[in-house]
Amino acid sequence: MGKMHANCYRALPEMAQVVGVVDVRREEAAAVAQLTGARVYDTAEDLLADRSIDAVDICVPTFLHTKYVVQAARAKKQILCEKPAALTMADLRAMVAAVRHARVRLMFGMVIRFWPEYQVLADAIKHKRFGRLTTLVCTRLASPPTYGWENWFADPRRSGGAALDLHIHDVDFICWILGTPWGITARARRTREGLVHIMTVYDYPRVVVAAEGGWDQDPAAGFDMGFRATFENGTTLEYHSRTGAFKQYRRNAVQDVTVPRYDASTDVGGNINDLGGYYNEIRYWCTCLRDNRPCDRVSLDSVLRSHEVVFNEIRSAARAAERGKR
């Protein structure tokens, strides 16, 4: 993800310059430094002590987010931090308290709010382009994420498992566009690696909403994120990243939906190599810093809300599993 963000900054030379990089694997830091012309720092503390640095972009594993967000806030740096925000609500609230006390900006990388296809869907829902939304199903399926440093994704104590690390994207989008659900019902599959698959139904008035996320697919299936949204006039919008197909079904006809996007890709070794959503996200972040305005599109309160819903899903699934043992 650090390489992904670095490539986005490279595409925005008029807005930001990457001047420093830190990684416990110095060779990885050197690769990003070569990409951006940045300096490699020995430690995060050394980088944060550099007063010439205005902002930091934190792309470390989830279990390290709280430590470095709090340190960056104390160093009076503006902060972009990757998702998920934290492994617990207590850690997330500690980060929010730190940045508010330091009076610096913190934006979490809830990138699906900036993903081109999801932006089209959000606009259709918000402006009722096809009438009221009646059903929404979001999916996010992947093979086990073995590409992480020291295989940290497979350790739920460090990643939070598939619900927090993967499924959070769709939960956050749903809560962002529809608000907090009245209730949830979740079921999950667990292995020795923790929670690897979850399916949830969300309770909203007058609309049926569900989401599925899992990283227990065979690698041959590849990664796929998508949605199917149906509106009261019968129109359906359907998207799948695996094929790139974005279709609109309306008035007994089907047509491709075109989306405005920054069309570029780069191989960073993860499950997505499309810069589009990340470019939109980082451009927005840089614009907020340049214009000295809050990052309202990803407000801290909204991130607190979506993470609370995910943790409630995990608890709901655990209770269901316990009932099943009786």
Backbone torsions as a table, in degrees:
resi	resn	phi	psi	omega
1	MET	NA	-33.4	175.8
2	GLY	-60.1	-39.8	178.1
3	LYS	-67.6	-38.1	177.4
4	MET	-60.3	-48.7	180.0
5	HIS	-63.9	-39.9	-179.9
6	ALA	-60.5	-40.2	178.2
7	ASN	-66.8	-32.1	176.5
8	CYS	-67.4	-43.2	178.0
9	TYR	-63.5	-36.1	176.8
10	ARG	-60.5	-31.8	-179.9
11	ALA	-81.9	-2.3	-178.6
12	LEU	-128.3	53.1	-175.1
13	PRO	-63.7	-23.5	-180.0
14	GLU	-79.5	-9.0	-175.1
15	MET	-115.0	-29.4	-175.6
16	ALA	-156.3	153.4	175.6
17	GLN	-132.4	126.5	176.3
18	VAL	-79.1	117.6	-175.6
19	VAL	-113.7	-13.5	-178.8
20	GLY	-149.4	145.7	180.0
21	VAL	-138.3	140.7	174.6
22	VAL	-133.0	137.8	172.9
23	ASP	-155.7	142.7	177.5
24	VAL	-64.4	-22.3	172.5
25	ARG	-97.4	100.9	-173.2
26	ARG	-59.7	-31.4	179.3
27	GLU	-65.2	-32.5	176.9
28	GLU	-70.9	-40.7	176.2
29	ALA	-62.2	-40.5	-179.9
30	ALA	-63.7	-36.1	179.8
31	ALA	-65.4	-41.5	178.3
32	VAL	-70.6	-37.9	178.3
33	ALA	-62.3	-40.7	178.4
34	GLN	-66.0	-35.0	179.8
35	LEU	-66.8	-34.4	-170.5
36	THR	-115.0	-9.4	-176.0
37	GLY	78.7	20.2	-176.9
38	ALA	-86.0	168.4	174.9
39	ARG	-93.8	142.9	174.7
40	VAL	-91.2	122.4	176.8
41	TYR	-94.7	150.2	-179.2
42	ASP	-70.9	-38.3	-178.4
43	THR	-140.5	161.6	175.6
44	ALA	-63.5	-35.2	180.0
45	GLU	-63.5	-38.0	177.0
46	ASP	-63.8	-43.2	-179.8
47	LEU	-64.3	-45.6	-177.3
48	LEU	-66.9	-23.2	179.0
49	ALA	-78.3	-12.2	-179.6
50	ASP	-77.6	109.1	-176.4
51	ARG	-71.2	-13.4	179.4
52	SER	-78.6	-11.0	-179.6
53	ILE	-88.9	125.9	-176.1
54	ASP	-88.0	-37.0	-171.5
55	ALA	-145.7	155.3	176.8
56	VAL	-126.2	146.9	179.5
57	ASP	-116.4	110.6	-172.2
58	ILE	-97.8	111.9	-178.8
59	CYS	-121.3	30.7	179.1
60	VAL	-82.4	166.7	176.5
61	PRO	-55.8	154.2	-171.1
62	THR	-54.9	-40.3	-175.3
63	PHE	-67.3	-9.3	178.0
64	LEU	-102.8	-3.9	-175.4
65	HIS	-58.3	-50.0	-174.6
66	THR	-59.8	-45.5	-179.3
67	LYS	-55.6	-49.6	-172.8
68	TYR	-82.6	-28.8	174.0
69	VAL	-65.0	-44.2	179.9
70	VAL	-64.3	-42.6	178.4
71	GLN	-63.1	-42.3	-180.0
72	ALA	-65.6	-38.3	177.9
73	ALA	-63.4	-44.1	179.0
74	ARG	-63.7	-28.0	178.0
75	ALA	-85.0	3.6	177.1
76	LYS	64.6	35.5	175.6
77	LYS	-96.0	145.8	168.4
78	GLN	-73.8	147.0	-167.5
79	ILE	-132.6	130.0	164.5
80	LEU	-113.5	127.1	-178.1
81	CYS	-127.6	134.8	-179.2
82	GLU	-66.5	162.1	176.5
83	LYS	-87.3	164.5	-15.2
84	PRO	-67.0	160.0	-172.8
85	ALA	-63.9	-47.1	-174.6
86	ALA	-162.2	167.6	-178.7
87	LEU	-83.2	-16.5	178.5
88	THR	-142.1	158.5	175.9
89	MET	-67.2	-31.6	178.7
90	ALA	-63.0	-43.5	177.8
91	ASP	-64.3	-40.9	-179.9
92	LEU	-63.6	-43.0	179.1
93	ARG	-66.9	-32.4	177.4
94	ALA	-65.2	-38.8	177.2
95	MET	-65.2	-45.8	-180.0
96	VAL	-60.8	-43.5	178.8
97	ALA	-62.2	-40.2	-178.2
98	ALA	-64.2	-44.4	-177.3
99	VAL	-73.5	-33.3	177.7
100	ARG	-69.3	-38.0	177.4
101	HIS	-65.7	-39.6	-178.7
102	ALA	-81.1	-12.2	-178.3
103	ARG	59.0	48.8	173.8
104	VAL	-121.8	161.3	179.1
105	ARG	-84.5	141.7	171.2
106	LEU	-131.9	122.0	173.8
107	MET	-122.0	131.2	175.8
108	PHE	-91.8	146.9	-174.0
109	GLY	-80.3	65.6	176.5
110	MET	-83.2	77.7	-163.1
111	VAL	-69.9	-23.7	-178.2
112	ILE	-65.6	-24.0	173.7
113	ARG	-63.1	-17.7	-178.4
114	PHE	-112.1	0.3	-176.3
115	TRP	-74.4	129.8	-171.0
116	PRO	-51.8	-48.7	-177.7
117	GLU	-65.7	-37.7	179.4
118	TYR	-73.2	-27.1	174.4
119	GLN	-66.1	-39.5	177.2
120	VAL	-62.3	-44.8	179.1
121	LEU	-62.9	-45.9	-179.7
122	ALA	-59.4	-40.9	179.5
123	ASP	-64.6	-41.3	179.7
124	ALA	-64.1	-38.2	179.1
125	ILE	-70.5	-47.9	-176.2
126	LYS	-61.5	-44.1	-175.2
127	HIS	-96.8	5.2	177.8
128	LYS	51.0	49.2	-177.1
129	ARG	-63.7	-26.1	178.6
130	PHE	-123.3	25.9	-173.9
131	GLY	89.6	-168.2	-178.1
132	ARG	-70.9	142.6	173.5
133	LEU	-66.9	134.3	179.5
134	THR	-113.1	-35.8	177.1
135	THR	-142.7	146.4	176.5
136	LEU	-145.2	124.9	175.9
137	VAL	-125.1	124.3	178.4
138	CYS	-113.9	139.9	179.2
139	THR	-132.1	149.4	178.7
140	ARG	-153.2	102.5	-171.9
141	LEU	-125.9	138.5	-176.2
142	ALA	-151.0	166.0	170.0
143	SER	-81.8	166.7	-179.4
144	PRO	-55.4	131.9	-176.4
145	PRO	-80.3	84.5	-176.3
146	THR	-87.2	1.0	-175.0
147	TYR	-85.6	-3.0	-176.5
148	GLY	-74.5	155.6	175.6
149	TRP	-57.8	126.8	-179.4
150	GLU	51.5	29.4	178.9
151	ASN	52.3	40.3	-174.3
152	TRP	-66.4	-25.1	179.3
153	PHE	-61.2	-34.3	-175.8
154	ALA	-75.6	-6.5	178.7
155	ASP	-102.8	105.4	-176.5
156	PRO	-61.5	-21.6	177.8
157	ARG	-71.9	-17.6	179.9
158	ARG	-109.7	-27.4	-176.7
159	SER	-110.6	-25.0	-174.6
160	GLY	86.6	-1.7	179.3
161	GLY	78.5	-177.0	-174.5
162	ALA	-64.0	-31.8	-178.6
163	ALA	-64.2	-47.6	-175.9
164	LEU	-80.5	-40.2	-174.3
165	ASP	-81.9	-38.4	-173.6
166	LEU	-104.3	-55.5	-175.3
167	HIS	-64.6	-23.8	-179.9
168	ILE	-53.7	-32.3	-179.4
169	HIS	-56.9	-49.9	-176.5
170	ASP	-73.6	-36.9	176.0
171	VAL	-60.0	-44.9	-179.0
172	ASP	-63.7	-41.4	178.9
173	PHE	-63.6	-45.6	-179.4
174	ILE	-60.3	-46.8	-179.7
175	CYS	-67.5	-35.5	-179.9
176	TRP	-63.9	-42.2	-173.7
177	ILE	-91.4	-25.5	-175.4
178	LEU	-116.1	-10.1	-177.3
179	GLY	88.3	-178.4	-178.7
180	THR	-71.5	129.4	178.4
181	PRO	-68.1	153.9	178.4
182	TRP	-69.1	-30.9	-179.2
183	GLY	-165.3	170.7	179.6
184	ILE	-142.7	154.8	171.0
185	THR	-134.3	120.6	-174.7
186	ALA	-126.8	147.8	172.2
187	ARG	-132.2	145.0	-174.9
188	ALA	-143.0	159.0	173.6
189	ARG	-112.2	132.3	179.8
190	ARG	-121.7	146.5	173.2
191	THR	-129.8	-169.1	176.8
192	ARG	-63.9	-20.9	177.5
193	GLU	-87.0	7.9	179.2
194	GLY	95.3	-156.1	-178.2
195	LEU	-75.0	119.0	-175.6
196	VAL	-115.0	-9.1	-179.9
197	HIS	-156.0	137.3	-179.8
198	ILE	-142.6	142.8	174.4
199	MET	-131.1	132.0	-174.1
200	THR	-136.5	140.0	170.9
201	VAL	-109.5	132.7	-176.6
202	TYR	-108.7	138.0	-176.8
203	ASP	-93.2	105.7	174.5
204	TYR	-126.3	150.2	176.8
205	PRO	-71.0	129.3	170.5
206	ARG	69.1	12.8	176.8
207	VAL	-147.9	136.0	179.0
208	VAL	-96.5	123.0	-175.1
209	VAL	-132.0	133.2	177.5
210	ALA	-144.6	157.0	177.5
211	ALA	-147.3	145.9	179.5
212	GLU	-131.0	134.6	177.1
213	GLY	-142.9	139.4	178.8
214	GLY	-166.3	148.9	175.1
215	TRP	-123.2	45.5	178.7
216	ASP	-116.1	21.6	-179.1
217	GLN	-84.9	155.2	174.1
218	ASP	-66.3	140.1	-179.7
219	PRO	-54.0	-28.3	179.8
220	ALA	-64.4	-24.3	179.9
221	ALA	-74.1	-22.3	-179.6
222	GLY	71.9	-178.1	178.7
223	PHE	-92.8	140.0	176.8
224	ASP	-144.9	125.5	169.4
225	MET	-120.8	147.7	-178.9
226	GLY	-174.4	-179.1	178.7
227	PHE	-153.8	159.2	170.3
228	ARG	-135.0	117.1	-177.6
229	ALA	-122.5	129.6	178.9
230	THR	-119.3	141.4	-175.4
231	PHE	-115.6	167.9	-169.6
232	GLU	-66.0	-20.9	176.8
233	ASN	-87.8	6.7	177.5
234	GLY	95.1	-8.9	179.1
235	THR	-66.3	137.6	175.5
236	THR	-124.2	132.8	171.9
237	LEU	-108.3	129.8	-177.1
238	GLU	-136.3	132.4	-177.3
239	TYR	-136.1	140.3	173.0
240	HIS	-139.0	123.6	-177.7
241	SER	-71.3	-28.4	-177.2
242	ARG	-58.1	-41.3	-179.8
243	THR	-99.7	-17.4	-175.3
244	GLY	80.1	3.6	-176.6
245	ALA	-77.7	127.5	174.3
246	PHE	-127.6	109.3	-171.3
247	LYS	-117.8	149.1	171.5
248	GLN	-119.2	125.2	177.4
249	TYR	-108.2	114.6	-174.7
250	ARG	-155.1	136.7	176.6
251	ARG	51.2	48.5	175.7
252	ASN	61.8	28.0	179.3
253	ALA	-141.8	156.6	178.3
254	VAL	-122.6	138.9	177.3
255	GLN	-144.6	153.1	176.5
256	ASP	-73.3	142.1	175.2
257	VAL	-101.0	124.9	178.0
258	THR	-96.5	143.7	-177.8
259	VAL	-127.2	142.1	173.9
260	PRO	-73.0	131.5	-176.2
261	ARG	-154.3	154.3	168.8
262	TYR	-82.1	106.0	-168.4
263	ASP	-90.8	94.3	177.1
264	ALA	-158.9	155.6	177.6
265	SER	-141.9	157.9	178.2
266	THR	-151.5	141.4	-177.8
267	ASP	-83.6	107.5	-179.4
268	VAL	-113.7	4.9	174.0
269	GLY	86.6	10.7	178.5
270	GLY	-107.5	-160.0	-178.4
271	ASN	-92.0	-8.9	176.5
272	ILE	-132.5	132.1	179.0
273	ASN	-119.8	13.1	-179.7
274	ASP	-88.8	119.3	-179.1
275	LEU	-72.0	-18.5	-167.5
276	GLY	-43.3	-63.2	-178.5
277	GLY	-65.0	-38.8	179.1
278	TYR	-66.4	-38.5	176.7
279	TYR	-61.4	-47.1	179.1
280	ASN	-60.3	-42.9	-179.1
281	GLU	-62.7	-49.1	-176.1
282	ILE	-72.7	-32.3	173.9
283	ARG	-62.9	-41.7	177.7
284	TYR	-62.3	-45.5	179.5
285	TRP	-58.6	-47.1	180.0
286	CYS	-64.9	-37.5	178.9
287	THR	-64.1	-41.4	178.1
288	CYS	-61.6	-42.0	178.9
289	LEU	-66.8	-44.8	-179.2
290	ARG	-60.5	-42.6	-175.9
291	ASP	-90.2	0.8	178.1
292	ASN	55.5	51.9	178.8
293	ARG	-132.0	157.8	-178.0
294	PRO	-69.1	153.7	179.3
295	CYS	-87.6	69.1	-172.5
296	ASP	-64.2	-26.1	-178.0
297	ARG	-65.7	-25.7	176.6
298	VAL	-128.1	62.6	-177.4
299	SER	-63.3	151.1	179.9
300	LEU	-62.9	-36.7	178.8
301	ASP	-62.6	-38.5	-179.9
302	SER	-68.8	-34.3	178.1
303	VAL	-71.0	-40.1	174.0
304	LEU	-56.6	-42.7	-177.6
305	ARG	-64.7	-48.1	-176.7
306	SER	-67.9	-35.3	177.4
307	HIS	-69.5	-37.3	176.7
308	GLU	-60.0	-40.3	178.8
309	VAL	-63.8	-42.9	178.5
310	VAL	-60.7	-45.5	179.4
311	PHE	-63.6	-34.7	175.5
312	ASN	-66.3	-36.4	176.6
313	GLU	-62.7	-44.9	-179.9
314	ILE	-60.5	-42.3	178.4
315	ARG	-67.4	-39.1	178.9
316	SER	-62.0	-43.7	179.6
317	ALA	-65.7	-38.0	179.2
318	ALA	-65.1	-41.1	178.9
319	ARG	-64.3	-39.8	178.8
320	ALA	-63.6	-39.8	178.8
321	ALA	-64.6	-39.7	178.6
322	GLU	-64.2	-41.8	178.1
323	ARG	-62.3	-34.8	-178.7
324	GLY	-69.1	-20.3	179.9
325	LYS	-83.2	-15.2	-175.3
326	ARG	-77.3	NA	NA
